[in-house]
Amino acid sequence: MEIIIRSVKHNDLDEIINIEKKCFSLPWLKNSFEKELLNQLAYYECAELNGKVIGYMGMWKVIDEGHITNVAVLPEYRNMGVASLLIEKMIQVCICSEINTMTLEVRESNKTAIKLYEKYGFEAVGIRPKYYQKPLENAVIMWKKIE
């Protein structure tokens, strides 16, 4: 089983929308991703297994910071290291793009994701009250220094 990490292409968007619908209560729309692929300051990587997109990750470059927009893996492919591969690739993108720090928000209840981010050196630095909808929930703000 070889998982390939590569840049998202326009013809991946239907599969990415499927992942969005399975992973998030308020999924992004296809036209949002179409705009992201045209954004020179956005990076989108996907994980492919046997020709199928099974996960993806997005990040915006804001001056010298990388703001992670989404990390999502199809439920049936979780706990296989897919999210780790995506995060490792995005850290390499940061190094090559003169990005010095990375930041993200994560649901306070998503202990699995928080633990994964901590494994890669992200630290919780604050809370955004009522940041998430459906269900209403606080976000943990996490930052990582790129070294």
Secondary structure, DSSP 8 states (H G I E B T S, - for coil): --EEEEE--GGGHHHHHHHHHHH-SS---HHHHHHHHH-TTEEEEEEEETTEEEEEEEEEEETTEEEEEEEEE-GGGTTSSHHHHHHHHHHHHHHHTT--EEEEEEETT-HHHHHHHHHTT-EEEEEEEEEETTTTEEEEEEEEE--
